Amino acid sequence: VFDPATIAPSAVSLRRDLPGGSARLFSSGLGIESVLVAGEEIVRGGEHTDRRPGRVLRSGHDSATTPRNRLVRRRRQPGDRMGSR
């Protein structure tokens, strides 16, 4: 839930919160009052709550973004040999 008149990115900053102390660029959204995931509020009044509904989606595991997941698998037929098509 957001106010289209006030929504904007915040200033970009550098955060060193990745494994090994690695840095990343970070910017939060301004004007976002509430965020719902699976019907539960995870942002209220612009602040994160402690709720963690849903699950993490990983590229290539939960989506067809890698060639491995785009393969069309053919059912083995009687008489097929391993490695033959």
C-alpha positions in Angstrom: 0.0 0.0 0.0 1.6 3.3 -1.1 0.9 6.9 -1.7 1.6 7.6 -5.4 2.2 11.3 -4.6 5.1 10.5 -2.1 6.6 7.2 -3.4 10.3 7.6 -4.3 13.7 5.9 -3.8 15.8 7.0 -0.9 19.5 8.0 -1.3 21.8 5.2 -2.3 24.2 4.1 0.4 26.8 1.4 0.7 26.1 -1.4 3.2 28.7 -4.0 4.2 26.3 -6.7 5.3 27.1 -9.5 2.9 29.2 -12.6 3.9 32.8 -11.8 4.4 32.1 -8.1 4.9 31.4 -7.5 1.2 29.5 -4.4 0.3 26.4 -3.7 -1.7 24.4 -0.7 -2.8 21.2 -0.1 -0.9 18.2 2.1 -1.3 14.9 1.8 0.5 11.5 3.0 -0.8 10.0 6.1 0.6 6.2 6.5 0.8 5.5 2.8 1.2 3.3 2.5 4.3 2.3 -1.2 4.1 3.4 -4.4 2.3 1.4 -7.6 2.4 2.8 -11.1 1.7 0.4 -14.1 1.7 -2.1 -11.9 3.5 0.2 -10.9 6.3 1.6 -7.4 6.9 5.4 -7.4 6.7 5.8 -3.6 6.5 3.6 -1.4 8.7 4.0 2.4 8.9 7.1 2.2 6.7 8.9 -0.2 9.2 9.5 -3.9 8.8 7.6 -6.2 11.2 9.0 -9.5 12.4 6.7 -11.5 10.2 8.2 -13.8 7.5 5.4 -15.4 5.5 6.0 -17.1 2.1 9.2 -18.6 1.0 12.4 -17.5 -0.8 12.3 -17.9 -4.6 15.7 -18.9 -6.1 16.5 -18.2 -9.8 16.8 -21.5 -11.6 15.2 -23.5 -8.8 11.8 -21.9 -8.7 11.7 -20.4 -12.2 12.6 -21.4 -15.7 15.6 -19.0 -16.0 18.3 -21.5 -16.7 18.7 -23.9 -19.6 18.4 -26.8 -17.2 14.8 -25.9 -16.4 13.9 -25.1 -20.0 14.7 -28.6 -21.2 11.7 -30.6 -22.5 12.2 -34.0 -21.1 11.2 -37.0 -23.3 9.8 -40.1 -21.7 12.0 -43.1 -22.1 10.6 -45.7 -24.5 10.9 -49.4 -24.2 14.2 -50.4 -26.0 15.9 -47.0 -25.3 19.5 -47.3 -24.4 21.3 -45.0 -22.0 22.8 -42.0 -23.9 20.8 -42.7 -27.1 18.1 -40.5 -28.5 
